[in-house]
Amino acid sequence: EVQLQAFGGGLVQAGGSLRLSCAASGFTFEDHGIGWFRQAPGKEREQVSCISINDGSTYYADSVKGRFTISSDNAVNTVYLTMDSLKPEDTAVYYCAVAQSRCWSGTYGYDYWGQGTKVTVSS
């Protein structure tokens, strides 16, 4: 079965950094896209980044470009999201999810989701 676990959330002051990890199992890692999503209280879930494992292509939402970096360690089926220069507006529960073949835009096309990890950025 497909399993995803997100780790690394916490409390950080504005301007600080965190690195989130998504540990995946139960599927052929290289044949999928792994996305990071976030949902803040009262807001819709949004995709912040994604990596297509087969070719390494990446996507970043405009709101995080230049601050967040997505990467993968294929040997251990793990995707990371390095979050720098964090802002209070980055506060949300962050989820990782897997899609068939490659990354897809939005939240549709992602069949499996982890439970999420909470990131809180204080002003």
Contacts in CASP RR format, 6 or more apart in sequence:
PFRMAT RR
TARGET T0000
AUTHOR 0000-0000-0000
METHOD contacts of the structure
MODEL  1
EVQLQAFGGGLVQAGGSLRLSCAASGFTFEDHGIGWFRQAPGKEREQVSC
ISINDGSTYYADSVKGRFTISSDNAVNTVYLTMDSLKPEDTAVYYCAVAQ
SRCWSGTYGYDYWGQGTKVTVSS
1 26 0 8 1.000
2 24 0 8 1.000
2 25 0 8 1.000
2 26 0 8 1.000
2 27 0 8 1.000
2 98 0 8 1.000
2 111 0 8 1.000
2 112 0 8 1.000
3 24 0 8 1.000
3 25 0 8 1.000
3 26 0 8 1.000
3 112 0 8 1.000
4 22 0 8 1.000
4 23 0 8 1.000
4 24 0 8 1.000
4 96 0 8 1.000
4 97 0 8 1.000
4 98 0 8 1.000
4 112 0 8 1.000
4 113 0 8 1.000
4 114 0 8 1.000
5 22 0 8 1.000
5 23 0 8 1.000
5 114 0 8 1.000
5 115 0 8 1.000
6 20 0 8 1.000
6 21 0 8 1.000
6 22 0 8 1.000
6 94 0 8 1.000
6 95 0 8 1.000
6 96 0 8 1.000
6 114 0 8 1.000
6 115 0 8 1.000
6 116 0 8 1.000
6 117 0 8 1.000
7 20 0 8 1.000
7 21 0 8 1.000
7 22 0 8 1.000
7 23 0 8 1.000
7 117 0 8 1.000
8 18 0 8 1.000
8 19 0 8 1.000
8 20 0 8 1.000
8 21 0 8 1.000
8 117 0 8 1.000
9 18 0 8 1.000
9 20 0 8 1.000
9 94 0 8 1.000
9 117 0 8 1.000
9 118 0 8 1.000
9 119 0 8 1.000
10 18 0 8 1.000
10 117 0 8 1.000
10 118 0 8 1.000
10 119 0 8 1.000
10 120 0 8 1.000
11 120 0 8 1.000
11 122 0 8 1.000
12 18 0 8 1.000
12 86 0 8 1.000
12 119 0 8 1.000
12 120 0 8 1.000
12 121 0 8 1.000
12 122 0 8 1.000
13 121 0 8 1.000
13 122 0 8 1.000
14 86 0 8 1.000
14 87 0 8 1.000
14 88 0 8 1.000
14 121 0 8 1.000
14 122 0 8 1.000
14 123 0 8 1.000
15 84 0 8 1.000
15 85 0 8 1.000
15 86 0 8 1.000
15 87 0 8 1.000
15 121 0 8 1.000
16 84 0 8 1.000
16 85 0 8 1.000
16 86 0 8 1.000
16 121 0 8 1.000
17 82 0 8 1.000
17 83 0 8 1.000
17 84 0 8 1.000
17 85 0 8 1.000
17 86 0 8 1.000
18 82 0 8 1.000
18 83 0 8 1.000
18 86 0 8 1.000
18 119 0 8 1.000
19 80 0 8 1.000
19 81 0 8 1.000
19 82 0 8 1.000
19 83 0 8 1.000
20 36 0 8 1.000
20 80 0 8 1.000
20 81 0 8 1.000
20 83 0 8 1.000
20 94 0 8 1.000
20 96 0 8 1.000
20 117 0 8 1.000
20 119 0 8 1.000
21 78 0 8 1.000
21 79 0 8 1.000
21 80 0 8 1.000
22 34 0 8 1.000
22 35 0 8 1.000
22 36 0 8 1.000
22 78 0 8 1.000
22 79 0 8 1.000
22 80 0 8 1.000
22 81 0 8 1.000
22 96 0 8 1.000
22 114 0 8 1.000
23 76 0 8 1.000
23 77 0 8 1.000
23 78 0 8 1.000
24 34 0 8 1.000
24 77 0 8 1.000
24 78 0 8 1.000
24 79 0 8 1.000
24 96 0 8 1.000
24 98 0 8 1.000
25 77 0 8 1.000
27 98 0 8 1.000
29 53 0 8 1.000
29 74 0 8 1.000
29 77 0 8 1.000
30 53 0 8 1.000
30 54 0 8 1.000
30 74 0 8 1.000
31 53 0 8 1.000
31 54 0 8 1.000
31 100 0 8 1.000
31 101 0 8 1.000
32 52 0 8 1.000
32 53 0 8 1.000
32 98 0 8 1.000
32 99 0 8 1.000
32 100 0 8 1.000
32 101 0 8 1.000
32 102 0 8 1.000
33 50 0 8 1.000
33 51 0 8 1.000
33 52 0 8 1.000
33 53 0 8 1.000
33 98 0 8 1.000
33 99 0 8 1.000
33 100 0 8 1.000
33 101 0 8 1.000
33 102 0 8 1.000
33 103 0 8 1.000
34 50 0 8 1.000
34 51 0 8 1.000
34 53 0 8 1.000
34 72 0 8 1.000
34 79 0 8 1.000
34 96 0 8 1.000
34 97 0 8 1.000
34 98 0 8 1.000
34 99 0 8 1.000
34 103 0 8 1.000
35 47 0 8 1.000
35 49 0 8 1.000
35 50 0 8 1.000
35 51 0 8 1.000
35 70 0 8 1.000
35 79 0 8 1.000
35 96 0 8 1.000
35 97 0 8 1.000
35 98 0 8 1.000
35 99 0 8 1.000
35 103 0 8 1.000
35 110 0 8 1.000
36 47 0 8 1.000
36 48 0 8 1.000
36 49 0 8 1.000
36 50 0 8 1.000
36 70 0 8 1.000
36 79 0 8 1.000
36 81 0 8 1.000
36 94 0 8 1.000
36 95 0 8 1.000
36 96 0 8 1.000
37 45 0 8 1.000
37 46 0 8 1.000
37 47 0 8 1.000
37 48 0 8 1.000
37 94 0 8 1.000
37 95 0 8 1.000
37 96 0 8 1.000
37 97 0 8 1.000
37 107 0 8 1.000
37 110 0 8 1.000
38 45 0 8 1.000
38 46 0 8 1.000
38 48 0 8 1.000
38 90 0 8 1.000
38 92 0 8 1.000
38 93 0 8 1.000
38 94 0 8 1.000
38 95 0 8 1.000
38 119 0 8 1.000
39 45 0 8 1.000
39 46 0 8 1.000
39 92 0 8 1.000
39 93 0 8 1.000
39 95 0 8 1.000
40 89 0 8 1.000
40 91 0 8 1.000
40 92 0 8 1.000
40 93 0 8 1.000
43 92 0 8 1.000
45 95 0 8 1.000
45 107 0 8 1.000
46 61 0 8 1.000
46 106 0 8 1.000
46 107 0 8 1.000
47 59 0 8 1.000
47 61 0 8 1.000
47 105 0 8 1.000
47 106 0 8 1.000
47 107 0 8 1.000
48 60 0 8 1.000
48 61 0 8 1.000
48 63 0 8 1.000
48 64 0 8 1.000
48 68 0 8 1.000
48 81 0 8 1.000
48 94 0 8 1.000
49 58 0 8 1.000
49 59 0 8 1.000
49 60 0 8 1.000
49 61 0 8 1.000
49 64 0 8 1.000
49 68 0 8 1.000
49 70 0 8 1.000
49 81 0 8 1.000
50 58 0 8 1.000
50 59 0 8 1.000
50 70 0 8 1.000
50 99 0 8 1.000
50 103 0 8 1.000
50 104 0 8 1.000
51 57 0 8 1.000
51 58 0 8 1.000
51 59 0 8 1.000
51 70 0 8 1.000
51 71 0 8 1.000
51 72 0 8 1.000
51 79 0 8 1.000
51 103 0 8 1.000
52 58 0 8 1.000
52 101 0 8 1.000
52 102 0 8 1.000
52 103 0 8 1.000
53 72 0 8 1.000
53 74 0 8 1.000
54 101 0 8 1.000
54 102 0 8 1.000
55 102 0 8 1.000
56 72 0 8 1.000
57 102 0 8 1.000
57 103 0 8 1.000
58 70 0 8 1.000
59 103 0 8 1.000
59 105 0 8 1.000
60 66 0 8 1.000
60 68 0 8 1.000
60 70 0 8 1.000
63 89 0 8 1.000
64 83 0 8 1.000
64 90 0 8 1.000
66 84 0 8 1.000
67 83 0 8 1.000
67 84 0 8 1.000
67 85 0 8 1.000
67 86 0 8 1.000
68 81 0 8 1.000
68 82 0 8 1.000
68 83 0 8 1.000
68 84 0 8 1.000
69 81 0 8 1.000
69 82 0 8 1.000
69 84 0 8 1.000
70 79 0 8 1.000
70 80 0 8 1.000
70 81 0 8 1.000
70 82 0 8 1.000
71 79 0 8 1.000
71 80 0 8 1.000
71 82 0 8 1.000
72 78 0 8 1.000
72 79 0 8 1.000
72 80 0 8 1.000
73 79 0 8 1.000
73 80 0 8 1.000
79 96 0 8 1.000
81 94 0 8 1.000
83 90 0 8 1.000
83 119 0 8 1.000
86 119 0 8 1.000
86 121 0 8 1.000
87 121 0 8 1.000
88 121 0 8 1.000
88 122 0 8 1.000
88 123 0 8 1.000
89 121 0 8 1.000
90 119 0 8 1.000
90 121 0 8 1.000
91 119 0 8 1.000
91 120 0 8 1.000
91 121 0 8 1.000
92 118 0 8 1.000
92 119 0 8 1.000
93 116 0 8 1.000
93 117 0 8 1.000
93 118 0 8 1.000
93 119 0 8 1.000
94 116 0 8 1.000
94 117 0 8 1.000
94 118 0 8 1.000
94 119 0 8 1.000
95 113 0 8 1.000
95 114 0 8 1.000
95 115 0 8 1.000
95 116 0 8 1.000
96 113 0 8 1.000
96 114 0 8 1.000
96 116 0 8 1.000
97 107 0 8 1.000
97 110 0 8 1.000
97 111 0 8 1.000
97 112 0 8 1.000
97 113 0 8 1.000
97 114 0 8 1.000
98 110 0 8 1.000
98 111 0 8 1.000
98 112 0 8 1.000
99 109 0 8 1.000
99 110 0 8 1.000
99 111 0 8 1.000
100 109 0 8 1.000
100 111 0 8 1.000
104 110 0 8 1.000
END
